[in-house]
Amino acid sequence: MIFITAKFRVLPEHADAWPEITREFTEATRREPGCLWFEWSRSLDDPNEYVLTEAFRDGEAGAAHVGSEHFTTARQVLPRHLAETPRIVNADVPQDDWSRLGEMAVPQEG
């Protein structure tokens, strides 16, 4: 899978509204057949920073995402709400779901 984590530093006046600002883009991406997950989190240390964790089945699914109409729209709309260019880590990972963190295994989990 293609695993991506990106940090978005949002302008302070738009930070609280970011989930709504990105809602259409998020929902459309989640409907893509090759999208495994697309999840936003807000930083505990910086209320103006959101972290996007996303995964796509393979390079073809990632390319379809980047070529989609909703991605094109997001490229036009989202930057006006940002304080800086998002930072990203992008990697091919030889799996298709989350692995268990064995070092913190929950004993009663069956």
N, C-alpha and C positions, 0 to 999 in steps of 0.2 A: 504494500500500500504506500501511497504518498502521505506522509505525516507532516503537518505544518503547524507551527505555533507562531503567531504574530502579535506584536504589542502595538497598540494604537494609543497615542497620547492625544486626547481630545481637548479642545479648547474648553476652559472651565465653564463658560456660559452654555456649553452644549453637553457637558458630561452627564448630568442627570437624565437628559433626554436621549442619550446614545442608544439604549435598547429600542426605543421607538424609531429613531432615525434609521437604524439598521434592520428593522423588522422585515420589510419586504424582501430585502436582499437575503437575509437569514432564512426566511421561510422558503423562498425560491430555491436556494442552494440545497436546503435539506430535502427538497423534492427531487433533486437530480438522482437518477438511478445509480450513479457511481459514487455518491456521497455516503460515507460511512458515519460520519458525525461532523457537526459544525456547532460549536459551543462557545459562548461568550462568558467571561468572568471579569469582575471588576477587581482591581488591585486593592489589597488591604492597606498597602503603604501609600498609594497615590490615588486619590479618588478620581483623578482625571485620566487614569490609564486603564484600558481594557485589554484583556488577553483573549485572543481567539485561538482555540484549539480545533483543528479540522483534519479530516482524513478522507482520502479518496481511494477507491478500489485499486487504481493503477494509474500510470502516466496518461493513458487515453482518457480516463475519467477526469483527471486533473486538467488536461487540455480542453476537454468539453466544458468544464467549469469556467476556465479563463476565456473561452470563446463564447460564452452564453450572453444573452441579451441583458440579464440581470447583473452580470459582472461588469459589462460595459456601462450600464447605468450607474452602478456603484462607483466606478472609476470617475464618473462625472460629478456625482453628488457628494460622496463622503469626504473628499479632501477639504472642502470648504469648512468642515467641522473639526478639522485636525490642527494640532499645534505643530506637528512635524510629520515627516514621512514615516509610515509604520516600519518597524524592524521585524525581520522574519527569520525563522529557522525552517528549512525545508529538507526532508530526508526521505529516501526510499527505505522502507522497513519491511523485512520479510515475515509479515504476519498480517492478519486482517481484523484484529480486534485487540482490546486491551489485554495485557497479561496480568497475572496476579502478582502482587508485591509480597513475596514469600517471607521477607523479613518482618512483616507486620501482619502475618496471618491471623485471622480471627478463629480461635479454637472451636467455637460452637457452630461455625459455618459448615454446612453439610454438603 
